[in-house]
Amino acid sequence: MVSVTSTGRDGSAKTALPRPPRAEIRTQTKIVHGTMLQDDYAWLRAVNWKEVLREPERLPAAIKRHLDAENAYCRKVMASTKALQKDLVTEMRGRIKEDDSSVPQPDGPFLYYSRYRKGGEHPLICRKPRGGLPGKGKGREQVMLDASALAKGKDFFDLGDAEHSPDHRLLAWSADEAGSELHVIRIRDLATGADLPDRIEDTTGDIVWARDSASFVYVGLDADHRPSKVLRHRIGTPAAEDELLHEEVDAGMFVDIGATQSGRFLLIEIGDHDTSETMILDLTEDAARPVVIAPRQAGRRYDVEHHGDDLLIRTNADGAEDFRIVTAPIADPAPANWHDLVPHKAGRLILDHVCLRGRLIRLEREDGLPRIVVHDLASGAESSIAFDEEAYGLGLDAGYEFDTDTIRFIYASMARPAETYDYDMASGERTLLKRQEIPSGHDPAAYRVRRVFAKARDGALVPVSLLHRADLVLDGSAPCLLYGYGSYGSAMSASFRTRPLSLVDRGFVYAIAHVRGGTEKGWGWYLDGKRQNKTNTFTDFIAAAEMLADEGFTARGRIVAEGGSAGGMLMGAVANMAPELFAGIVAEVPFVDVLNTILDETLPLTPPEWPEWGDPIRDEAAFKMIASYSPYDNVRAQAYPPILAMGGLTDPRVTYWEPAKWVARLRATMTGGGPVLLHTNMDAGHGGSAGRFDSLKETALAYAFAIEAAGGRWAGTETAGA
C-alpha cells in the first residue's frame, strides 16, 4: 500500500492506492506475415463466449473471478468518491423530466407517442385518437406497451422496435433481455392487449409491416451473430415457416431493412463501410420478390427513396464524393438511367433524404454546420432551415405520413435544450411544439458555446466545439473533458447534452474534437482518417488537446480524454502516444485489441470491418498499419495517466475481453502513473445499462474519475513490481 505523502492540486490529500489485481500470464504466440505476435492474456476470452452472450452465468469461473476482482479494485480506488457520485446522479437526474413524453406523430386516425411515468426506467408506447391539442385527452390514451412492466425482475431489458400495423390493429415489438443484441419479436393484439403466440428469436429487432397488415419483414441473425437473413413472417404461423426473402452469403456484408416514406417499398440494404447494395420489394404485393436496384460495386454507395413512378437515390457514384441525388424510373432503375436531380457539390455533404408528396427533403452539412433543404419536385424551388449559432445540431423527423405539407425537425446547441418544430413547407412557417424541459433549471445565457480550430500536423484545421460557463476565467487553470470518436464517418453533433453540465458547472471546459475519421468536414474528412490514414485520427485529437492548452482554455496535464467504442480505440492510441498530455483517460467499451480482433474472421463483426481498417490477414501493408497503432499491441514501458476502462460482459460489438486484456497489459508494462481501473458491467452489453436512470450511475463513475484525475489526487503508481 502506498502511503499518503502529498496533496492534490486543490491542496487536499492524494488518495492512496490499494494493490491492484494481476492477471495470470498464459502466453500464446502466432506468426502473421513473418511477425511473431505474443498475447499473455488471450485466456480472458472465454472459449464459450457465444454462449455467454445468451447466458452470462456460463462465463468460466476463472474469468469471472478476475473480472469480479477488477470491479472490486475499481470500487476501492473510487470509494472516496461515493458521495460525489451520488451528487452527480442526483444532478443529472434532476435535469431529466421524469414524466416526459415525445411530441405525438399523426398516422391515420391516431396520434402515436411515447412517454414515461415519473420514476420509470423504460417508456410507455402509447396512442390516442387524432384531434385536439398534443397532451390533451389523456383519458382517451391507450398504452400499447409498458416497457417498465416488461423489464420488471430482469437484470437487463432494452426495448428495440415497436411498430404498429398499417391497419392499426397490431403492434410488433422487440426486446433484448441480455445486452447481447439478440432481440425477440412478439406481436400484440391492440384490441385485447394480449400478445399473440407468435415469437421470433435471434433477430436484430427491426420490423417492417406489409401494407395488408397480415405479415411483416425482419432480419435474422446467424450462428455468428451476423445479420444475414431477411424473412417474412405471416401472423399466426410458426417462425420456422417464415419465408426467406434474402440470405447474404458474404460475411463481410451487413444486412438491414427499412421502408420508403411512401410505405410502398421495403428496402433491403446490404453493405459494409465502403460499398452498398439495395433491393426493393413491393409491400402491397404478398408474392413480390426483392429486386436489385444496382448490383454492388466496390466503393459505390447509395440509398433509396420513392416518389410516384421514380426512385430518388442518394449516391457517391461517378466521383460524387459528398453525394448527389439522382432519379431513376421504378420500371428500370439501373445506373444507366440515373439522372441528376441535386448535383454533387464538393464540400456539401448530403447526409440523408426523404420524400413527401411533391417534395424532396434533404439533410446536409457544409462548413461543419447542418441544414435542411426542401426541394419542390414540380418547380425545382428550394427553401432551407438553418441557424446562426457557432455550433449546433439539427435533426429531421419525417414521421409516419407521406401525404403532408409538414415536416418535423429538432434543433439544439450545446447550451440550448432541444426544440421540436413543425415546419409548414407551403408557407415556410415554423411552429414550436416542445422545448426540452430541465426541471432543475437551466439558463442558456449562463454558458458560452464556441467553435475553434486546431492545426493538425499536416496543416489541416480540426474543428473543436466548446462549452463552458460564461463566467469561467480562461487563464489556463480550468480542467477540460475532451471527447472524441473519429471512425465510420460518424459526425459528433454539437447538440445539447445534459450530463456534461455537471462537469461544466464545476468549472470544466467540455470540448468535442471533430477529428478525421468523421464526416464533419465532408466525406474526404472521413477518408483521411481510415485505413492507411488512420493515425490522422489520433494526431488530430492530440493537436486539439494541445491547442486548447496553448489558447488558455485549459493546460497540459489538466485534460481528461473520453471516448467510447471506436472512440475508445482513440483513447488507447493517444494514451500510448502522448500520455503526459492528459490528466486521465476514460475509455468506454474500448476497441483496443484491434489487431487480434481484425485478424479473427470468426468474430461477428470482423469481416465487415475490413473496409474500415484494412484486411490484415491477406494484406501485409494493412497488417503493419494496424500493428503500428493497435492500443493493446503498443503499450509501452512508460508512465501512463490514470485510466478508467469500462466494458459490458454481453457486448457483441466490443467484447468484454478487449478492455480486460488492455488493462492487464498496462499494469504489467507501465513504469509509473495510474491507477488503471476496469469496470465491467456484468449485466449489460455495448450500451451499458439500458434504463434511463440506471445508466446515470455509469456516467457518474466516469465523471467522478475525471474530476479526481483532473485534480491530481492519486499518489500511488501501478508498475509491474507493485
TORNULO-580611 format. One line per field, with one value per residue (C-alpha): residue in three letters; residue number from 1; x, y, z. Coordinates in steps of 0.25 Angstrom, whole numbers. Example, Ala and Ser with C-alpha at 12.3 -4.5 7.8 and 13.67 -1.06 7.14 Angstrom:
residues 2
residu [ALA_SER]
num [1_2]
u [49_55]
v [-18_-4]
w [31_29]
END
This chain:
residues 722
residu [MET_VAL_SER_VAL_THR_SER_THR_GLY_ARG_ASP_GLY_SER_ALA_LYS_THR_ALA_LEU_PRO_ARG_PRO_PRO_ARG_ALA_GLU_ILE_ARG_THR_GLN_THR_LYS_ILE_VAL_HIS_GLY_THR_MET_LEU_GLN_ASP_ASP_TYR_ALA_TRP_LEU_ARG_ALA_VAL_ASN_TRP_LYS_GLU_VAL_LEU_ARG_GLU_PRO_GLU_ARG_LEU_PRO_ALA_ALA_ILE_LYS_ARG_HIS_LEU_ASP_ALA_GLU_ASN_ALA_TYR_CYS_ARG_LYS_VAL_MET_ALA_SER_THR_LYS_ALA_LEU_GLN_LYS_ASP_LEU_VAL_THR_GLU_MET_ARG_GLY_ARG_ILE_LYS_GLU_ASP_ASP_SER_SER_VAL_PRO_GLN_PRO_ASP_GLY_PRO_PHE_LEU_TYR_TYR_SER_ARG_TYR_ARG_LYS_GLY_GLY_GLU_HIS_PRO_LEU_ILE_CYS_ARG_LYS_PRO_ARG_GLY_GLY_LEU_PRO_GLY_LYS_GLY_LYS_GLY_ARG_GLU_GLN_VAL_MET_LEU_ASP_ALA_SER_ALA_LEU_ALA_LYS_GLY_LYS_ASP_PHE_PHE_ASP_LEU_GLY_ASP_ALA_GLU_HIS_SER_PRO_ASP_HIS_ARG_LEU_LEU_ALA_TRP_SER_ALA_ASP_GLU_ALA_GLY_SER_GLU_LEU_HIS_VAL_ILE_ARG_ILE_ARG_ASP_LEU_ALA_THR_GLY_ALA_ASP_LEU_PRO_ASP_ARG_ILE_GLU_ASP_THR_THR_GLY_ASP_ILE_VAL_TRP_ALA_ARG_ASP_SER_ALA_SER_PHE_VAL_TYR_VAL_GLY_LEU_ASP_ALA_ASP_HIS_ARG_PRO_SER_LYS_VAL_LEU_ARG_HIS_ARG_ILE_GLY_THR_PRO_ALA_ALA_GLU_ASP_GLU_LEU_LEU_HIS_GLU_GLU_VAL_ASP_ALA_GLY_MET_PHE_VAL_ASP_ILE_GLY_ALA_THR_GLN_SER_GLY_ARG_PHE_LEU_LEU_ILE_GLU_ILE_GLY_ASP_HIS_ASP_THR_SER_GLU_THR_MET_ILE_LEU_ASP_LEU_THR_GLU_ASP_ALA_ALA_ARG_PRO_VAL_VAL_ILE_ALA_PRO_ARG_GLN_ALA_GLY_ARG_ARG_TYR_ASP_VAL_GLU_HIS_HIS_GLY_ASP_ASP_LEU_LEU_ILE_ARG_THR_ASN_ALA_ASP_GLY_ALA_GLU_ASP_PHE_ARG_ILE_VAL_THR_ALA_PRO_ILE_ALA_ASP_PRO_ALA_PRO_ALA_ASN_TRP_HIS_ASP_LEU_VAL_PRO_HIS_LYS_ALA_GLY_ARG_LEU_ILE_LEU_ASP_HIS_VAL_CYS_LEU_ARG_GLY_ARG_LEU_ILE_ARG_LEU_GLU_ARG_GLU_ASP_GLY_LEU_PRO_ARG_ILE_VAL_VAL_HIS_ASP_LEU_ALA_SER_GLY_ALA_GLU_SER_SER_ILE_ALA_PHE_ASP_GLU_GLU_ALA_TYR_GLY_LEU_GLY_LEU_ASP_ALA_GLY_TYR_GLU_PHE_ASP_THR_ASP_THR_ILE_ARG_PHE_ILE_TYR_ALA_SER_MET_ALA_ARG_PRO_ALA_GLU_THR_TYR_ASP_TYR_ASP_MET_ALA_SER_GLY_GLU_ARG_THR_LEU_LEU_LYS_ARG_GLN_GLU_ILE_PRO_SER_GLY_HIS_ASP_PRO_ALA_ALA_TYR_ARG_VAL_ARG_ARG_VAL_PHE_ALA_LYS_ALA_ARG_ASP_GLY_ALA_LEU_VAL_PRO_VAL_SER_LEU_LEU_HIS_ARG_ALA_ASP_LEU_VAL_LEU_ASP_GLY_SER_ALA_PRO_CYS_LEU_LEU_TYR_GLY_TYR_GLY_SER_TYR_GLY_SER_ALA_MET_SER_ALA_SER_PHE_ARG_THR_ARG_PRO_LEU_SER_LEU_VAL_ASP_ARG_GLY_PHE_VAL_TYR_ALA_ILE_ALA_HIS_VAL_ARG_GLY_GLY_THR_GLU_LYS_GLY_TRP_GLY_TRP_TYR_LEU_ASP_GLY_LYS_ARG_GLN_ASN_LYS_THR_ASN_THR_PHE_THR_ASP_PHE_ILE_ALA_ALA_ALA_GLU_MET_LEU_ALA_ASP_GLU_GLY_PHE_THR_ALA_ARG_GLY_ARG_ILE_VAL_ALA_GLU_GLY_GLY_SER_ALA_GLY_GLY_MET_LEU_MET_GLY_ALA_VAL_ALA_ASN_MET_ALA_PRO_GLU_LEU_PHE_ALA_GLY_ILE_VAL_ALA_GLU_VAL_PRO_PHE_VAL_ASP_VAL_LEU_ASN_THR_ILE_LEU_ASP_GLU_THR_LEU_PRO_LEU_THR_PRO_PRO_GLU_TRP_PRO_GLU_TRP_GLY_ASP_PRO_ILE_ARG_ASP_GLU_ALA_ALA_PHE_LYS_MET_ILE_ALA_SER_TYR_SER_PRO_TYR_ASP_ASN_VAL_ARG_ALA_GLN_ALA_TYR_PRO_PRO_ILE_LEU_ALA_MET_GLY_GLY_LEU_THR_ASP_PRO_ARG_VAL_THR_TYR_TRP_GLU_PRO_ALA_LYS_TRP_VAL_ALA_ARG_LEU_ARG_ALA_THR_MET_THR_GLY_GLY_GLY_PRO_VAL_LEU_LEU_HIS_THR_ASN_MET_ASP_ALA_GLY_HIS_GLY_GLY_SER_ALA_GLY_ARG_PHE_ASP_SER_LEU_LYS_GLU_THR_ALA_LEU_ALA_TYR_ALA_PHE_ALA_ILE_GLU_ALA_ALA_GLY_GLY_ARG_TRP_ALA_GLY_THR_GLU_THR_ALA_GLY_ALA]
num [1_2_3_4_5_6_7_8_9_10_11_12_13_14_15_16_17_18_19_20_21_22_23_24_25_26_27_28_29_30_31_32_33_34_35_36_37_38_39_40_41_42_43_44_45_46_47_48_49_50_51_52_53_54_55_56_57_58_59_60_61_62_63_64_65_66_67_68_69_70_71_72_73_74_75_76_77_78_79_80_81_82_83_84_85_86_87_88_89_90_91_92_93_94_95_96_97_98_99_100_101_102_103_104_105_106_107_108_109_110_111_112_113_114_115_116_117_118_119_120_121_122_123_124_125_126_127_128_129_130_131_132_133_134_135_136_137_138_139_140_141_142_143_144_145_146_147_148_149_150_151_152_153_154_155_156_157_158_159_160_161_162_163_164_165_166_167_168_169_170_171_172_173_174_175_176_177_178_179_180_181_182_183_184_185_186_187_188_189_190_191_192_193_194_195_196_197_198_199_200_201_202_203_204_205_206_207_208_209_210_211_212_213_214_215_216_217_218_219_220_221_222_223_224_225_226_227_228_229_230_231_232_233_234_235_236_237_238_239_240_241_242_243_244_245_246_247_248_249_250_251_252_253_254_255_256_257_258_259_260_261_262_263_264_265_266_267_268_269_270_271_272_273_274_275_276_277_278_279_280_281_282_283_284_285_286_287_288_289_290_291_292_293_294_295_296_297_298_299_300_301_302_303_304_305_306_307_308_309_310_311_312_313_314_315_316_317_318_319_320_321_322_323_324_325_326_327_328_329_330_331_332_333_334_335_336_337_338_339_340_341_342_343_344_345_346_347_348_349_350_351_352_353_354_355_356_357_358_359_360_361_362_363_364_365_366_367_368_369_370_371_372_373_374_375_376_377_378_379_380_381_382_383_384_385_386_387_388_389_390_391_392_393_394_395_396_397_398_399_400_401_402_403_404_405_406_407_408_409_410_411_412_413_414_415_416_417_418_419_420_421_422_423_424_425_426_427_428_429_430_431_432_433_434_435_436_437_438_439_440_441_442_443_444_445_446_447_448_449_450_451_452_453_454_455_456_457_458_459_460_461_462_463_464_465_466_467_468_469_470_471_472_473_474_475_476_477_478_479_480_481_482_483_484_485_486_487_488_489_490_491_492_493_494_495_496_497_498_499_500_501_502_503_504_505_506_507_508_509_510_511_512_513_514_515_516_517_518_519_520_521_522_523_524_525_526_527_528_529_530_531_532_533_534_535_536_537_538_539_540_541_542_543_544_545_546_547_548_549_550_551_552_553_554_555_556_557_558_559_560_561_562_563_564_565_566_567_568_569_570_571_572_573_574_575_576_577_578_579_580_581_582_583_584_585_586_587_588_589_590_591_592_593_594_595_596_597_598_599_600_601_602_603_604_605_606_607_608_609_610_611_612_613_614_615_616_617_618_619_620_621_622_623_624_625_626_627_628_629_630_631_632_633_634_635_636_637_638_639_640_641_642_643_644_645_646_647_648_649_650_651_652_653_654_655_656_657_658_659_660_661_662_663_664_665_666_667_668_669_670_671_672_673_674_675_676_677_678_679_680_681_682_683_684_685_686_687_688_689_690_691_692_693_694_695_696_697_698_699_700_701_702_703_704_705_706_707_708_709_710_711_712_713_714_715_716_717_718_719_720_721_722]
u [0_5_5_-1_10_6_-6_-15_-16_-26_-18_-25_-18_-16_-23_-15_-16_-19_-11_-18_-21_-11_-16_-9_1_-2_6_0_8_5_13_6_13_26_24_22_11_11_-2_-1_-15_-23_-29_-38_-46_-56_-56_-71_-73_-84_-92_-88_-95_-108_-105_-96_-96_-88_-75_-64_-61_-46_-50_-62_-52_-43_-54_-60_-46_-45_-58_-55_-42_-49_-59_-48_-40_-53_-58_-55_-64_-76_-83_-78_-84_-97_-97_-95_-106_-115_-111_-112_-126_-131_-129_-138_-153_-157_-171_-166_-173_-170_-178_-189_-187_-200_-203_-217_-228_-217_-206_-194_-184_-176_-176_-170_-176_-170_-158_-160_-147_-154_-164_-179_-183_-196_-206_-219_-230_-225_-231_-229_-216_-204_-204_-219_-229_-221_-233_-234_-220_-217_-204_-200_-187_-182_-167_-164_-174_-168_-154_-158_-150_-140_-125_-125_-136_-135_-148_-144_-154_-169_-177_-192_-198_-204_-218_-215_-219_-206_-193_-180_-169_-156_-147_-133_-132_-117_-110_-105_-114_-121_-135_-148_-160_-174_-188_-198_-213_-217_-231_-229_-215_-210_-198_-201_-194_-184_-170_-157_-144_-130_-133_-128_-141_-145_-158_-165_-180_-186_-198_-209_-204_-204_-189_-176_-161_-150_-135_-130_-116_-108_-100_-88_-98_-97_-110_-111_-125_-137_-150_-165_-174_-188_-197_-201_-191_-179_-166_-160_-169_-164_-161_-147_-146_-131_-119_-106_-94_-83_-79_-73_-87_-97_-112_-122_-137_-145_-156_-159_-166_-178_-179_-180_-166_-157_-143_-133_-120_-107_-93_-80_-73_-69_-80_-95_-106_-121_-132_-147_-159_-173_-180_-194_-192_-191_-184_-174_-159_-147_-142_-127_-126_-111_-102_-91_-79_-67_-67_-81_-91_-105_-119_-133_-146_-158_-168_-178_-172_-158_-147_-139_-125_-114_-101_-86_-85_-77_-68_-79_-70_-80_-92_-103_-117_-122_-135_-138_-150_-156_-158_-143_-135_-121_-110_-110_-124_-119_-121_-116_-127_-117_-103_-91_-85_-71_-71_-86_-89_-103_-106_-120_-132_-147_-159_-172_-183_-178_-165_-151_-145_-130_-121_-108_-95_-86_-75_-77_-92_-105_-117_-130_-133_-148_-148_-161_-161_-170_-163_-149_-151_-143_-144_-135_-135_-123_-118_-107_-100_-85_-88_-102_-109_-121_-129_-140_-152_-161_-172_-181_-189_-186_-197_-194_-189_-182_-168_-163_-149_-141_-131_-121_-108_-98_-104_-119_-128_-135_-146_-156_-163_-173_-169_-180_-174_-184_-184_-170_-176_-169_-177_-170_-176_-167_-155_-147_-150_-139_-147_-135_-134_-125_-121_-114_-109_-100_-92_-83_-83_-71_-65_-50_-39_-27_-16_-12_2_-1_-7_-22_-31_-38_-52_-54_-67_-66_-76_-72_-78_-80_-73_-61_-47_-40_-26_-21_-25_-38_-39_-45_-52_-49_-58_-54_-59_-53_-58_-68_-71_-79_-80_-81_-92_-91_-105_-110_-105_-110_-100_-87_-93_-89_-75_-77_-83_-71_-62_-59_-58_-65_-60_-63_-51_-57_-45_-43_-50_-63_-70_-71_-64_-69_-67_-52_-50_-55_-45_-34_-36_-37_-29_-15_-19_-24_-13_-18_-30_-20_-11_-23_-28_-14_-14_-27_-23_-10_-18_-27_-15_-8_-20_-23_-35_-28_-14_-6_-8_-22_-29_-37_-39_-52_-57_-65_-65_-56_-54_-49_-38_-35_-33_-24_-16_-14_-10_1_5_4_2_8_-3_-14_-19_-27_-33_-48_-49_-64_-65_-52_-48_-33_-30_-31_-20_-25_-39_-38_-29_-40_-51_-59_-63_-77_-72_-58_-61_-70_-59_-48_-52_-51_-38_-32_-31_-18_-20_-18_-11_2_2_-11_-5_7_-2_-12_0_6_-5_-14_-14_-12_0_6_6_20_29_25_17_2_-8_-20_-29_-43_-47_-62_-67_-80_-80_-90_-85_-85_-78_-66_-65_-62_-48_-43_-43_-39_-27_-23_-23_-15_-4_-4_-2_9_17_15_27_18_6_-8_-17_-22_-37_-46_-61_-69_-84_-87_-102_-101_-95_-89_-99_-97_-109_-122_-131_-130_-127_-118_-109_-106_-98_-88_-87_-85_-74_-67_-69_-64_-52_-50_-51_-41_-32_-32_-30_-17_-22_-15_-1_1_7_4_16_20_26_15]
v [0_14_24_38_47_58_67_69_82_87_85_72_59_50_36_24_12_-2_-13_-16_-30_-36_-45_-58_-59_-70_-67_-70_-67_-67_-63_-54_-48_-53_-45_-52_-47_-51_-50_-52_-50_-57_-67_-56_-58_-69_-81_-82_-67_-69_-76_-65_-55_-62_-67_-59_-69_-78_-70_-78_-77_-73_-61_-57_-57_-48_-38_-38_-35_-23_-18_-19_-11_-1_1_2_13_21_19_33_38_31_44_51_40_41_56_54_44_54_66_58_52_66_70_59_62_49_49_53_50_51_60_51_47_46_34_32_32_33_41_32_35_30_35_32_30_38_29_20_14_10_16_14_13_20_25_34_38_48_62_72_78_70_66_67_56_47_39_34_29_15_9_-1_-5_-3_-6_-3_-14_-24_-21_-24_-34_-34_-31_-24_-20_-12_-9_-10_-7_-4_-3_-2_-9_-1_-5_0_-14_-20_-16_-23_-21_-26_-26_-30_-37_-39_-27_-37_-30_-43_-38_-46_-41_-42_-37_-31_-30_-16_-19_-29_-24_-39_-44_-54_-67_-63_-62_-60_-61_-57_-44_-30_-25_-17_-19_-14_-17_-21_-12_-22_-24_-39_-40_-33_-34_-35_-38_-51_-53_-65_-74_-64_-53_-47_-40_-49_-53_-45_-52_-50_-55_-57_-54_-67_-77_-83_-75_-88_-86_-71_-68_-65_-53_-51_-58_-51_-61_-50_-50_-36_-30_-26_-26_-16_-13_0_5_17_28_25_12_5_-2_-10_-6_-18_-10_-18_-12_-10_3_5_-2_-3_-10_-8_-17_-13_-21_-16_-17_-16_-30_-42_-50_-39_-43_-34_-26_-21_-6_-6_-18_-16_-9_-7_7_11_15_18_19_19_27_27_37_34_26_29_25_36_31_38_33_35_29_35_43_50_49_57_51_55_51_45_40_26_20_9_1_1_7_2_13_15_22_31_46_57_64_70_70_68_80_78_81_80_66_61_53_48_50_47_49_54_56_66_69_64_68_66_68_73_79_90_97_87_92_85_90_84_87_86_83_85_74_81_95_92_103_101_107_104_103_107_114_125_119_115_101_93_80_79_66_62_54_50_43_33_40_43_52_64_78_77_72_72_76_76_87_89_95_91_101_102_90_83_89_82_89_86_93_96_94_102_115_114_115_109_104_101_89_86_91_81_84_84_82_87_99_104_117_117_131_125_117_120_112_113_107_107_100_93_92_77_72_73_87_82_90_81_87_87_90_96_98_106_115_129_134_124_131_125_126_112_107_101_85_80_68_66_56_49_38_39_26_20_34_37_52_57_66_79_77_79_69_70_61_69_81_74_76_89_95_90_99_89_93_82_80_71_69_67_58_52_39_46_54_68_74_65_51_54_56_42_36_44_36_22_10_15_29_25_31_45_42_41_52_61_59_61_74_78_76_84_95_96_97_107_116_117_108_98_93_81_71_76_70_57_50_42_33_20_8_12_25_16_12_26_27_15_21_35_29_22_34_45_41_53_62_56_56_44_35_30_18_13_-1_2_-5_-6_-20_-16_-25_-38_-35_-31_-44_-53_-55_-64_-51_-46_-32_-35_-37_-25_-17_-19_-8_2_-3_-12_-27_-31_-46_-44_-30_-29_-14_-14_-23_-14_-1_-7_-13_1_7_-4_1_-13_-16_-3_-2_3_3_18_25_26_35_30_21_16_5_1_-11_-20_-35_-38_-27_-34_-21_-19_-32_-31_-37_-25_-15_-26_-30_-16_-13_-25_-22_-7_-12_-21_-12_3_9_18_26_21_16_7_3_-7_-7_-18_-17_-32_-29_-21_-20_-9_2_-1_-1_1_9_24_25_13_18_30_22_19_33_37_27_33_47_45_39_51_60_53_51_66_69_61_53_39_38_23_16_3_-4_-18_-19_-13]
w [0_-4_8_6_5_-4_-8_-20_-28_-19_-6_-2_1_-10_-10_-6_-16_-11_-18_-32_-37_-46_-58_-59_-71_-80_-93_-107_-119_-134_-146_-156_-169_-162_-150_-136_-128_-113_-105_-90_-87_-98_-88_-83_-96_-92_-101_-100_-102_-111_-100_-90_-99_-97_-83_-75_-64_-73_-72_-68_-53_-54_-64_-55_-42_-50_-54_-40_-35_-44_-41_-26_-28_-36_-25_-15_-22_-25_-11_-7_-18_-13_-9_-21_-30_-22_-24_-39_-41_-33_-42_-55_-51_-47_-62_-67_-67_-61_-67_-81_-94_-108_-118_-123_-138_-146_-154_-160_-148_-137_-131_-127_-116_-104_-90_-77_-63_-52_-47_-59_-65_-78_-87_-90_-104_-106_-115_-115_-125_-134_-132_-121_-116_-112_-98_-97_-95_-87_-83_-97_-97_-100_-94_-105_-98_-84_-85_-70_-67_-77_-70_-56_-49_-61_-59_-73_-83_-95_-104_-118_-129_-127_-140_-141_-153_-165_-160_-146_-140_-136_-130_-134_-123_-120_-108_-104_-90_-88_-95_-105_-116_-119_-120_-119_-127_-122_-127_-118_-121_-118_-116_-105_-100_-101_-108_-119_-119_-130_-125_-133_-127_-131_-139_-140_-135_-147_-153_-166_-168_-181_-185_-183_-168_-170_-169_-166_-170_-161_-161_-154_-148_-152_-142_-142_-138_-152_-158_-171_-174_-178_-175_-176_-164_-166_-154_-147_-154_-147_-149_-155_-167_-169_-184_-187_-196_-196_-190_-190_-193_-192_-177_-180_-183_-172_-175_-171_-174_-175_-184_-193_-187_-196_-190_-203_-203_-194_-194_-192_-190_-191_-189_-182_-179_-194_-203_-202_-210_-208_-212_-212_-210_-213_-199_-206_-212_-204_-215_-218_-218_-216_-228_-228_-232_-235_-232_-222_-228_-219_-214_-219_-208_-210_-202_-208_-206_-215_-221_-231_-243_-239_-229_-223_-220_-211_-217_-218_-232_-243_-233_-225_-212_-204_-211_-221_-222_-235_-241_-247_-252_-244_-257_-260_-248_-253_-252_-267_-264_-253_-255_-246_-238_-228_-234_-226_-219_-213_-198_-197_-191_-193_-181_-183_-191_-191_-200_-196_-207_-217_-209_-207_-193_-191_-178_-182_-175_-181_-173_-162_-160_-163_-170_-176_-190_-196_-211_-219_-229_-239_-239_-234_-224_-211_-197_-185_-170_-163_-150_-147_-135_-136_-133_-133_-136_-146_-148_-157_-153_-165_-156_-162_-173_-187_-192_-183_-184_-171_-167_-153_-148_-135_-132_-121_-117_-107_-98_-103_-100_-111_-118_-127_-138_-149_-162_-172_-185_-193_-184_-178_-164_-152_-140_-127_-122_-110_-103_-95_-80_-70_-57_-48_-57_-68_-73_-87_-85_-73_-83_-95_-108_-117_-129_-131_-139_-136_-147_-149_-152_-167_-166_-167_-158_-148_-143_-128_-121_-107_-96_-83_-73_-78_-65_-66_-66_-77_-72_-74_-60_-64_-65_-78_-83_-97_-105_-118_-127_-142_-149_-159_-164_-151_-148_-134_-133_-125_-119_-105_-94_-80_-74_-77_-70_-56_-61_-67_-55_-47_-55_-66_-81_-89_-103_-115_-125_-139_-143_-157_-158_-156_-167_-160_-172_-183_-188_-190_-175_-173_-184_-178_-165_-169_-173_-177_-172_-158_-150_-154_-145_-133_-136_-139_-125_-119_-127_-122_-107_-110_-116_-104_-95_-103_-105_-90_-89_-80_-78_-81_-70_-68_-79_-77_-91_-93_-104_-106_-115_-127_-119_-108_-118_-120_-105_-105_-116_-110_-97_-103_-112_-102_-88_-82_-89_-81_-67_-69_-79_-79_-89_-90_-97_-104_-117_-112_-116_-131_-137_-131_-134_-148_-150_-145_-156_-147_-139_-144_-147_-153_-168_-169_-162_-172_-181_-170_-164_-175_-176_-168_-172_-187_-188_-181_-182_-175_-164_-162_-161_-151_-143_-142_-135_-128_-114_-107_-116_-114_-99_-95_-83_-79_-69_-72_-67_-59_-68_-66_-76_-76_-82_-83_-81_-92_-102_-116_-123_-114_-106_-91_-92_-100_-88_-79_-87_-89_-74_-71_-81_-76_-62_-65_-74_-69_-61_-53_-52_-52_-46_-57_-54_-60_-58_-65_-65_-63_-67_-79_-93_-103_-98_-83_-74_-83_-72_-73_-59_-57_-68_-59_-49_-60_-65_-50_-49_-61_-57_-43_-49_-58_-46_-38_-49_-53_-38_-38_-25_-28_-21_-24_-36_-43_-48_-51_-38_-29]
END
